[in-house]
Amino acid sequence: MKLAKFFTSLFLLGVLFSCSKEELVVEDSLINENTDLATDFGRYQGTSLGMYKGVFSTSDSEERGVVEIKIINSQYAKATLEKIDGTVEEYKGIIHGTRALGGMDISFSSDHSSFNFRVDEDGSNPIITDAIDEDKAALIKVVKEDVRGAVVPLTGSFTSAIGGSGTWSIIFNTGDGSGNDTDITTQSIFDTVDYGSATGNEQSGCNTVDDVTTCTIGGAYMSQGVAITWTGSHTYLDISNCSAASGTWTAGVSSGTWTTDNVCTTPGDYIQTAIPITPTAEGTAANCISPNFTLDISEFTDSGLTGDTTCSSTTTVRDVFYSWTATSDALVFRAEQISNEANEDIIIRDSTGAFIACAEGSFFGGTTLSGWSIGDDLIIQIINNIFDESTGFCLAEASVPTVPGNDLCENAFAITCGESVSGNTLLATDTTMNDGPDVFYTFTGTVEGQAVTVSTCGSGFDTRIRIFDSCDGAEITQNDDNAAACGPGGNSQLIFIASLGVEYIILIEGFSDDDLGPFELAVSCVDPAPVCGGTITDFAGASGDVGNCPTGNDFVATSTATGTIGTDADIDNVSVVYIESAFSSPSVNITLTSPEGTSLQLASAADASNGINAVFRDGGDPINVNALETQPFGGTFAAAFDGETVTGDWTLSICDENNTAGSLNSWSIGFCDGDIPPPTFMPVSNDAATRSSIISDERNLRMLKKERLYEKRKRRWIEENEK
């Protein structure tokens, strides 16, 4: 590393030393800033000519800065003072009583300030007196650069544990600042007196990791009759050629802390070094499988800056700061998933660091933040709360919406089959007291028994869908996350069975109060395939709590229909509405038993964590069932009951394998009578890949008999229709 790059105003001499008349005046334009400093340091070694650097402070410590003095030859000198507020003062020097290569007395003055400089002929003992800065007394210390390398001055301040403060500045006298050094000068000003020292200070124990070097610094000396000890840490960052230090001090019975004015950290480690960021376009943070922004969080430290009481966490582990001039009045933030955890939170601040908004990161969905205006300069703080590793997040522009018109159930928007709409819950209220804000839609069934799919796939946050029979009615079914349909990210999709002319309430909400923002809603419908040619009669069964396997509970539906299955009647459907327990992940088995005692398992280990609103339809695939095994697998489960009466008590048995004891909301069984049309299904195969292992070989024979019976009826039906 080269600390010489720390100050861009270093003079690099490109003029040969000479005492000739032509070279008594050296123009600034002749200073070559690309010249090798080591060569020039060697040229002026042991003389009073060359570069001097140091620290400046008014005696009241209200202003501080860095001083550079350039003595070009025995006739020319100049100086520069750069204060910590960025102002620069240029000085011209008048050299008094000089002799070639000898000691010098120089008066420096500018429009507002002045000081006197004296140095021995070998460049040692540089002393500055009578320093004035805009009518204020000032104190300046400088050190000459030589073959050891560039001098690094760092201004700073101290505070006392018992009150009071002042200047604490350090001059590192050696070149690279990264190794041991026994030649460090301090400036410690309190009550107009400088208690610093050019001896008794050292740097040691330097350790470099990547581009950051950290050293231990400290000293012990007597100054103005006071015993002073101090210690601290000096950090040099090679990437930005930056040096900073901080530590503690004692002086007699007093003690306190000190720190340099310079903030020297990894870009993004503090607000002052925030990294510019440009969020992606609106709508691009809905899924964060591949993060828009990545970083190695191990490169950053804990700033200690937290949010207010509305934030999910009040402590940080590591954090990074970004700067953004707002081009939208809202942002959608979504964290990357690592080891099933979302490990980033976000805080939005104004340019001064004042808190505006915050959100806990979620990989299940994005969170929308707002509270600023377009054009505002903002600080975006990303907080890591779990891992010390590479991580990522998505951040996209968004727009602050108005309060949605369907914020209340009585103002629900109608939606129909095949329709897709966009919405936003950012300013919606939580009317169901289920954490997330919500909005409402209505759907009216257009066909008896139609399967209605409701989906929020592609939404920008972790959604939940709930279906009710009315605004103040019972919940029919719900879904929180449906990764199979929507992919990872917490979006939802469910299917419910609608009745002709019946209105249903569709509620869209967030999983938690942090889950809100833009969403997509789509509704699609599938009408039931005709199975029976005659009248379908449904018989409702009992409802109640579901027991644990292996016994479970039985729920009876009494059929008053007449006929024999496979002859002049058949089973059309078995509809089951199962509502899971509030604190469960049920896995249920469902079995149907005829009045004559024949049993058939309709589903095995069905996932009921989001409830079940299923239809087992004879001759078609089951609707809305997620189970290891189901009937009919493309065939007809009525064949299991071939030759039996439809009259009497049909029993639905449900048990929960996970012992979470949910409840059966309702169930029914439907029979068709009269003429039965030819089947619209493929016969059930004996291949294990296409049929369930639940039905025994004996029942397979009965199913084959029923298929032959259907073939006879098909031929009779064709013949009758051809007449």
N, C-alpha and C positions, 0 to 999 in steps of 0.2 A: 504494500500500500504506500501511497505517497501523500502525506499530509500537505505537501506543497500545493496540491490542487485545491485545498480547502478555501483559500483566498484567491479570487480571480484577479485581484489587483496587484499580485506579486510583480515586482519589476525584474526584468531579465535584461541584463546589460548587453547591448550589441555594439558598444563603442569602445574602441581600444583606449586603455588608460594613457593619458598624455597630458603634459603641462603646456602644450603649444597654445598660442593665442587663439588659433582657429577653433580649438576644442574647449574653450573656457565656458561656452554655453552649449548645453545639450538639449535638443528639442525632444519633446515627448514622442514625436513620431519616429524617432530613431531607436526607441526602446523595443527590442525584439522579445515578445513574450513567449517565444518558442525556444529560446536559448536554453541549453542545459544548465540548470541552477548550480549543480555541483562544480562545474568549471568556474563559474563566476564566484562562488563561495571561496574556492581555492585561491582565485586571483587576489581577493581582498583579505585573505587570512592574515592576521597580525597587523592590520592597518585600521584606521578610523573610518575608511570608506566602506560603502556597502549598504545592506538592508538591515533595519531595526524594526522589530515588531513588538507590540505590547498592548496593554489594556488601559482604558480611560474611565474615570468616574468623577462626577462632580462630588464635592466633599459631603454633600447631603445625601449622596447615593441615589438621587432621583433620576439621573441619566448615566448611562454606561455605553461603552463602545470599544472598538478596536482601532489601534493606531499603527500606521506604517510610516517609517521615515526612510527616505532614499537619499543617500549622500553619493552623488555621481562622481565628483572630483573635488578638488580643493576650492572650486569657485561656485559649485551648483548643488543645491539641496532642495528637496520638496517633501511634503508630508500629507497624509490623508487620515481623516478621522471618520469612521463609519459607525454611527450610533445604532443601538439595537432597534430603534424605530424605523430604520432604513435611511435616515437623512445622512448626507455625506458633506463633510467640510474639507475644502482643499486649502493647504497652507503653502506659502512660499518662504524659503529660508534665506536669511542674510548671514553669511559666514564672517565671523570676527576673529582677528588674531590667529590666522591659520598659517601653517607651513606645510609643504609637501609631505605627505605621509605622516603628518604629525597630528597631535590632538586638536580638537575643534571646539569652538563656542559658536553656537548658531541660534539666532532668533527666528522663530517661526510665527507667522501671522496670517490670518484670513480676514474675511469681512466682519466676523463676529467674535473670533477667539485668537488666543496667542499663547505661546509658551517658549521657554528657553531650554536649549539642549546643550549638554556638555559631555565629552567623551575623551578618554585617554588616547594617546597616539597609537596604541595597539588595538583599539576598539573595545577595551574593557571599561568597566564602571560607567556605563551610560547613565546619566542623571538628568531628570527633567524637573525644572523649577518654575515658579511663577506662572503656573497654568491658569488661564482664565477662559471660561466658556460662557459667553453672553452675560458678563458681569458676575458669574458665579465662580468661586474658587474651585479648582479641579486638581486631581492627582493622577499622574501618568507614570506607568512603569514600562520599560522596554528592554528587550534582549536582542543582541546581535545574532544574525544568522551567519553560520560559518560552515566548515566542512562537515560538521555533524548533520547538517540538513536544515530543513525549514523549521522556523519557530511557529508554534501553534498557540495563539492566545484565545482563551475562552472566558467571556464575561459571565458573571453570575451574581447571586445574592444569597444572604443567609437570614435566618430567623432565629430568635432566642426563645427558649422554653419559658422564660419569665417575662417575655415581651421585648420588643425592639427588633430592628432589622438593619441591614446594611449591605455593602458590596462584598462579594466573595468571588474573586476572579483568579484564574490560574494561567500561567504561561509554561507550556511544555517546551523545554529548550532544545531537545534533541530532534532529529529529523523525522523518523517515521512514526513516533508515538506509540509503537506497538511492543516495545521491549523494555527491559529494565532501564531506569533513568534515575540518577541521583542529582540531577540538575533541574529542579522545578522551582519556579518563582510564584509566590502567591501575593495577591493584593486583597487585604481584608480591612475595609474601611468602616469604622463606627465612630459616630460623633466627630467627624472631620479628621480623625486620626487613622493612619494606615498601620495596621498591626500585621501586615504581611512580611514575608522573608524570602530572600534569595537562597538561603541555605537551610539544611535540616529537613528537606522534603525529598521524597523518592517515589518511584513507580516500580512495581515488581509483580510476579505471578501472572504474567500475561498468558491468555489462552485464546486461540483462534478456532472458531467453529464456522465453517462455510466462509462467509465474508464478514463476520463480526468478530472483532477482537475485544476482549474484556480484561482489564488490568486492575490490580489493587494499588491505590495511591494513598499517601498520607504523609504526615510530618509531625515533628515535635521541636519546638524552639522557644526562645525567649524574645519578646518584642515589646518595647515600651515598658519594660519591667513586668510583663505578664507572661506566665507560662501557657503556651498554646499547643494543643495537640489536635490533630484532625485526621480523618480517614475517610475513604470513599471508594467508588468504583468508576473507572474511566472506560468508556465504550467507544470504539471506533468502527464505523460502518464503511467498508471499502466501496460498496455499490454507489453510494452517494457522496463519498469522501467527506464524511461527517464525523465529528467528534463531540462527545458530551460527557458530563461527569456529575456525580452527586454523592453526598455523604453526610457525616456528622462532625461536630467540633466541640471542644471544651476550652474555656479560657478562665482559669481560676475556678470560681464557684458557678460560673455560667456555662450553659451548654445549649446546643441547638442543632439545626440541620442547615445544609447548604446545597445549592444546585446551580448548574450553569444555565444561562438563558437559552442556549441552543438546544432544540429538541432533535435528537439524533436516533432514529429508530428505523425499522423496516418500513418502507412506504405502505401506508394503510394501518400502521400499528396504533396511531393516535389520530384524533380529529385533525390536528395540524398537518398531518401527512396523508390525508385521505386521498384515495385513488379515484380518479374520474371513472364513472360507469355510465353506460347507456342501456337502459332497460329495453327489452325486445318489444315488438309490436303488440298491440292489444290482441288478446286471445291466444297467445303463444305459450302461456304458462299452465294450460289446462292439464297437461301431462308432463311430468318432469322425469321421465325415464332416462333421458339424456340431458343433464343439467345445462342451462344456458351459460352458467358461470361456475368455474371450478377454482379451487385454491388449496394450498397446503397449509392447514391451520396451524401446524407445528411451528411455522415461521413467525407466528405472532404471539403477543403476550396478553395478559389480562389488564385491560385499561382500568377496570374498576367502575366504569360508568354503567349504571343500570337504568331501567325504566322506572315508571311510577308504580303505584299500587295496582294499576289495572293490568300490568304485565304478569305473565305466568311465572317468571322467575325473577328473583331480586339479586342474584349473584351471577357472575360470569366465570368461565374457565379461560377461554381465549376468544378474542374478538378482532374484527377487522373493520376499517372504516372506508366508505366510498363517498364520493361527492357527486351530486347530480343537480343540474339546473332543470327544474321540473318542466317537462313538455306535456304532462297530463296531470289532472287533479286527483288521480288515484293510481295505485299500484297493486298488482296481484303477486303475492309471494308464495312460493311453494318450495319446501325443502326436499333434498334428495334422501332417499331411503338407504340407510346403511345398517346391516344386521338387524332388520326389522325395527329400526328406530329412526325417527327424524331428528337430526341432531343440531339443527340451526333454528334460532329465533331471530327476529328482526326488530329493530327500533329505528324510527324515523325522527330526526332532529333537525332544527333549523341550523343556519350557518354558525350560530354561536354555541351550539351544542344543547340548546333547550329542547326538552322532550315534546314530541308531537303525537306519535302513535306507536304502537307495538303489537306484535302478534307472536304466538307460539308456532313454530314450524310444524307442518304436517305434510307427510308424503301422501296421505289419503286425499288431499285436495288443497287448492290454493286458498289464501286468505287475502281479502281486499282491504287495503289501508287507504286512508284519506285524511284530510285536515290541513291542506295547504292549497296554494293557488299556482296556476301555471306561471312560470318565470321565477319562482322562489328558488333560492340556493339552499339545497338540503344536504344533510349528512345521513347516510344510510349505514347503520351499524349492524353487522351480522355477528351473532353471538353463537359460539359453539359450546354446548352444554354437556357433551358426552365424550366424543372421541378426539384424539390427538393425531389426526391423520388427514389425508387428502379428502376433500368433501366438495359438495356443490349445491347449487340452488338455482331456481328459476325466478326471474323477476321481469314482469311485463307491464306495460302501460295499461291503464284502465280509465274508465270514466265514472264519475260520481252520479248515480241515477237519482231520480226523484222517488218519493215514497210510492211503492207500487199500488196500483188501483185495486188489486186483489189481495191486499194486506189482510183483510178480514174475510171470514168464510161467507158472510152474507153478500159480499161483493165478488164472489168467485167468478173467474172467467170461464166460459164454456170452451171445451176442446172436444174434437170429434175424431173418429177413426181416420188415420192417415195424415193427421195434422202434426206439424212441428212448430214450436214457438221458442223464443228466447226470453229470459227474465233475469231479474236481479233482486237478491234478498238483502243487499247492503243496508238499506234503510227500512227494511221490514221489521215488524215486531214479532216477538215470540208469544203467540196466542195460545199455544198448547202447553207451555211451561216445560218444554222438552229441550232446553238449552238453546238450540239454534233458532234464528228468525225464520219465519215461514210465510208462504203464500198459498193461495187456494185456486183450484180449478174444479169444474164439474164435467162429468161425462154421463151420457144417457145411453143405455143399451139399445141397440137397434135390431138385434136378433136374439132370440132366446138361446141361452147357453153359449154365447160367443166368448171366445178367449181374447181378453184385452191385455195387450202388453204396454206397460208404461215404463219409459226409460229416461234417465238423465245422463246417459253416456256422453262424454265430451264436455261435461261441466267443469267449472274452474275451482270447485271445492268439494269437500267430503259431504255428499248429499244423503238424504234419507227420503224415501217415498212412503206415504201412508195412505191407505184407502179406507174411507168411512162410508157408512150407509146414510148419513145426514150430518149437518153441521154439529148437532149435539148428540149424535148417535154413537153406535159402537164401531170400533175399528175392525175391519174385515181382514186385512192383511197389511204387511209392511215389508220393506227391504232397506237395509242399510248399505251394505257393500255387495256388489255382484261382479267379482273379478272375471268370472267366466264369460259374462256378456260384455263388460265394459273395459276389461283389462285392469291393471293396478291403478290405484288412485282414489278409491273410495266412492266412485259413482255407483248409481243404483239402477236396478231393473227388476220388475216383477210382472207376473201374469195373474189376473183375477177373472173369474167367470161372471159375466153380466147377464141380467135378465132383461127381457124385452120391456122397454118403457120405463125402467127403473133408473133413477138418478143417483150417481155416486159422487162422493167428494174425494178429490185427489189433492193431497197436501204435500208440498215440496219444502223441505227444511234442511238445515245444516245439522251435522252430527253433534257439534258443540257450539258454544257462543262465538268461537273463533272461526267457524266454518260458515262463510257467507260470501256473497258476491254474484257474479254472472253464472247462469246455468242454461242448459238446453233441455227441453222437454219434448218428447216424441211419444205419440200414441198410435198403435197399430192394432188391427183386429183380425181374427180368424173365425169365420162362422163355423158352427159344428157341421160335420159331415152327416148326411142323413144315413141312419142305420136301419131303423124300423120303417116299414111301410104303413103301419097302422098308427093308432093313438098311443102317445107316450104318457104314462101315469107315474108321477113321482110320489114316494112315500117318505116323509121326514122321520128321522130317527132321534133318539134321545141324545142329550149332551151332558157334559160334566167333566170333572177332573180325570186326568189320565194317570194310571198307575205305572209302576216300574215293572220292567221285565223280570221274570218270565210270565208273571200272571197278568198284569195290566188290568184294564176294565173293559166291560162289555156294554155296548150301546145298541138298543133294539129299535128297529123300524118294522111296524106291522103292516103287511101288504094285504089289502082286500081285493086285489086283482085276482083274476082267475086264469087258468091255463097251465099248460105243461111246457116247460122250457124245451125248445127244439122241435115242438110240434105246432102249437098255436100261440106261443108267447116266447118272449126272450128278454134278456137283460139289456137295457140300453146304456145305462151309466151308473156309476157310483161316485157321488160327489162328497168330498171331505173338506171341511174347513177346520183346521187345527191351529190354535193360537198357542205359541210357546210361552213358557214361564218367563217372568221378567228377568230372572237371573239364571239363565240356563243356556245350554247348547244341546238341545234334544236330538236324539237319534231314534226314530220311532219305527216300529213294525206294525203293519196294518193287515188284518185278516178278515175275510168275509165268510160267514157261515150261514148256510141255507136252513130253512125250517126242518129239513130232513137230516141235518147234522153234517152235511158235506162242507169242508173248509177249504179255502183257497187264500194263500197269502198274496195280497195285492202289492205290497211294497216291503222291502227289507232295508233297515238302517237308513231311512229317509232323513235327510238333513232338514230339521225344522227350526234352525236357529233364526230364520226370518219368517217363521210361520209356514203353514201349508194351506194352500187354497186350490186343491187338486180335483181333477176329474179323471176317473178311470173309465174310458169309453170303450164299449165292446166293439172290436173290429178296428181300433185306431190306437195310436200311441197315447200314453197317459199325458195329461196336460199339467204343467207346473209341478212336477215331481222330480226331486233330486235324490235318488236312492241308489244303493248298490245293485238291487234287483227290483224289477217291477213287472207287473202284468198289464197288458197282454203282450208286449213285445211284437206288435204288428199283427197279432192274431186275435182270437176271441176267447175271453176268459169264461163266457157263458157256457162253453162246452164242458167245463168242469161240473156243471149242474144239469147236464142233459138228462131229460126224462123226469125231472123233479118238478113239483108244483111251485108256482110263484106265490101261492097263498100262504100266509102265516108270518111268523117272526123271523126276520132276517137280522143277524147280529154282526155288528162291526166291532172287532176287538182291536184295541190299540194299547201298546206298552212302550215305555221309554227305556232304551238300553243304558242311557247315561244317568238315570235316576234323578231327573230334574223336574219331573211331575208338572207337565204343562196341562192344558185343558182343551177339550174338544168343544168348539163353538157350535158346530152343526154338522149333520151329514144326512144324505138321502140316497135312496136307490130308486131307479126308474125302470119300468117295464114297458115293453111295447106289445100290442096284441094285433089281431087281424092278420092280413097277408104280409108276409115277410119277403122283401125284395131280394134279389141275388146279392151276395156279399160283395163289398167293395174293397176287400182286404186280401192280402196274401195269406195262404194257410200257414199255420205255425209249424216251423221246422223242428226236427230233432237235433239240429246243429246247436251246440251250446253257445255259439256266437250270436245266434239270432233268436233264441228262446230262453226262458228262465229255467233254472234247474229246480224251481220250486214245484212244478207240476210233475207228478209221478208218471211212470211209463203206462200204468193202468189207465190214467186219465188221458194219455195220448191216444189210446185206442178209442176212447169215447169221443175225443175231438175229431178223429178221422171218420167215425160214424156220422158225426154231425155234419162234416164237410160233404159226405155223400148225400145226406138228407137235403142240404142246401142245393146240391146239384140237381136233385129231383125237382125241388121247388122252382129252381131257376128255369128248368125246361118247361114246367107247367105254366109259369108266369109268362114265358115267351110265347107259348102256344096260345094262352088266353088273350094276350095283347095283339096277336096277329089276326084273331078272328074279327 
